[in-house]
Amino acid sequence: MPESVGMILTLLMNIALFGLANYFAVKHSARNIKRRLIAGMIFLLSTPIIFFSTLYLVFTWDDTGWGAGILTVIYTGLYILNGLILLLSSIHIYFRI
C-alpha cells in the first residue's frame, strides 16, 4: 500500500472514530452529571486502545516509525484532552446546579 493511501485511511478512520465517539458522548450526557462523568472516564480509559490501534495502523505504511509516533501521540493527546474537557464540563454542570 502506498504511504499516501495509508496515511489518508488512517486519518479518516481516526477522524470518524473521534467524531462519532464525541457526538455520542455529548448527546447522551446532555445536562446529566453522572453520564458526563462516565463519558469522560470512558474517553480517558480508551486512550491506550486508541494509542495502540493507531500505532499499529500507521506502522503498516510507515517504515521509519517517526510518522507513526507523531500521529499516535497527536491522536492520543486529542482523546486525553477530550476526556478532560468532558470531566471539567461535568464539574461545571455540578456547581451550576
ChimeraX attribute file (.defattr): number of C-alpha atoms within 10 A of each C-alpha:
attribute: neighborCount
match mode: 1-to-1
recipient: residues
	/A:1	7
	/A:2	8
	/A:3	13
	/A:4	11
	/A:5	11
	/A:6	17
	/A:7	19
	/A:8	11
	/A:9	14
	/A:10	18
	/A:11	16
	/A:12	12
	/A:13	14
	/A:14	16
	/A:15	13
	/A:16	12
	/A:17	13
	/A:18	17
	/A:19	12
	/A:20	11
	/A:21	15
	/A:22	18
	/A:23	11
	/A:24	11
	/A:25	20
	/A:26	16
	/A:27	11
	/A:28	12
	/A:29	17
	/A:30	12
	/A:31	15
	/A:32	13
	/A:33	18
	/A:34	12
	/A:35	16
	/A:36	25
	/A:37	20
	/A:38	17
	/A:39	24
	/A:40	27
	/A:41	16
	/A:42	13
	/A:43	25
	/A:44	19
	/A:45	14
	/A:46	15
	/A:47	18
	/A:48	13
	/A:49	11
	/A:50	20
	/A:51	19
	/A:52	13
	/A:53	14
	/A:54	22
	/A:55	22
	/A:56	13
	/A:57	17
	/A:58	25
	/A:59	17
	/A:60	14
	/A:61	19
	/A:62	18
	/A:63	11
	/A:64	9
	/A:65	13
	/A:66	12
	/A:67	16
	/A:68	20
	/A:69	16
	/A:70	13
	/A:71	18
	/A:72	21
	/A:73	16
	/A:74	12
	/A:75	20
	/A:76	21
	/A:77	14
	/A:78	15
	/A:79	24
	/A:80	19
	/A:81	15
	/A:82	18
	/A:83	26
	/A:84	17
	/A:85	13
	/A:86	25
	/A:87	21
	/A:88	15
	/A:89	17
	/A:90	24
	/A:91	14
	/A:92	12
	/A:93	15
	/A:94	13
	/A:95	8
	/A:96	7
	/A:97	6
